[in-house]
Amino acid sequence: MSDGDGSPVNGRGRPEELRSLVELDEIDPVVDSSGWFGVQLRYAYLVGEAEAPVMVEDRVVLVDGDDEEAALGRAIEIAEEYEDEFETEAGEDGQIRFEGIVAIKELDDPPAAGTEVWHEFMAPPGIETDADGEPLPALRPLEMAFPRAHEE
């Protein structure tokens, strides 16, 4: 089908060549929310009067919420529950302090066995960028606790 000058026409009567990637990028897909989010929380472990942490821990927790804003509010409530005091083996007092939220990602599906709750792209040794030239964070940790056995 053409518009009279030989240009192909899409189903809405516009020449195909007018439709651009920009136009396609502006389309908001309709996606149902799972109502669940993975939130990466960061904690500092402080010992004695130290202002600088002796260790930093990231934890990923699942939170529910109608949208990202609601999930962030819920995550902060949960994060503060993890704050605690401890004593080192040397008898020094310590504190686990919530530092903030590193990242939040919505789950595609409600949680169940096998549901992916987090993913992160990292650079293997010797690689610094992805296929598009965008920088990737370094692979960490370098060693896995339970590596896959490979057939030889």
N, C-alpha and C positions, 0 to 999 in steps of 0.2 A: 504494500500500500504506500502511496506517496501523497504529498501535499500539493501537487500540481506542478512543482518545479523539478520533480524527480527525486526529492529528498525523502528518505524513508520516514514514516510517521509512526509514533507510538500510539497506544490505545487511547490517549487523551487528545489526539489531533496535533501534537507538537512534533517538530522534526527531532529525530533521535539524536542528532548531533548537538542539540541544545541541552540535553540532559548531561550534567557533569558530575564528577566525583564530589564536588562541593555540595551540590544539590542532594546527592545521596547521603552525605555526611550529616545533613541537616534533618534527616528523617529520624524521629525519636521512636525506637522500637518499643513495642508494648511488651513488657516483661513483668510477669507476676513475681512479687517479692516472696522469698522463702520465709521471711520474718526472722531469720537467724543470721548472725554476724560472728566472724572470728575477729577478736581484738587482741592485738599484741601490746601487752603492758610491760613497762620497764620499771625495775626496782633497783635501788642502790642499797648495798649492805655497808653500814657504817659501824665502826668499832671505836669505842672510847669517845674522845672529844673530836675525832677526825671529821672534817667537813668533806673530805674527798672519800669516795667509796673505796673499799678494799676489794669489792667484787660487784659486778652488775649482772642482773638476771632479767631475761625477757621471758614472759609467760604468754601463751595464747589461750584465751578463754572464750567460751561460747556464750553469747548473750542474745536474747530475743528482743525484738523491737519492730514497730511498724515501719520505721525508716531509719536511716543512718543517725540522725540526730537523737532519736529516742534510744537507739542502741548505745551511742556514746554516753548518754546520761546513765544508763544502766551499768555500763562498763566502769564508770568512775565509782559508782556505789560498790561494785564488786571489788574493784582494785583496792579500795581503802580497807576492806575486810582482810586482805592479805598482809597489810602492814602489821609488824609484830616486833617484839623485843626478843633477844636471844643472848646467850652467854657462850663465849668461845671456850675451847678446851683449856686455854690459859687463864680462864676466869675473868676475862674482860667483858664488860657489857657491850652489847651491840644492838643495832636497830635496823629493821628492814623498812625502807621508806619508798613509797610510791613516787616515781619521778614523772610519769606521764604516759601517754598513749603513743606508741610508735606508729601503728597503722591499724586500719580497720578494713575488712573485706566482707562483702555479703556472700553467704553460701548460696550456691545455685539451688540446692534442695534442702529441706529440713534435715537435721541430723539423724542419722541412723548408721548402723554398722557399714563401714566402707565409705561414708561420706567424706569427701575432701573438705578439710577445714582451713587449710593454709597452703599456699604455694609461693615460691620466690624463685626468680631466675637469677642464677649466679654464674660467674665466669670460671671455667675450669682453668687449671694452671697454664700460663702462657697465653691466655686469651683475655682481652680487656673490654671488648665491645661485642654487642650482638650483631646479627647479620645486617642491620640497618645502620651500624656505626654508633649506636647509643651505648653509653658506658654501662657496664654491669658490675655489681659488687663482687668482691673476691669470694671464692668458694670457702665456706666455713661451716663446720669444722672440716679440716682436711681429711681426717680419718673418721670412718663410721663405726659405731658401736657394733653393728651387726651387718657386715657387708654381705652382699649376695655371692653365693658360691658360683663360680664360673666353670663350665665344662671345658676341659682341655683336650 
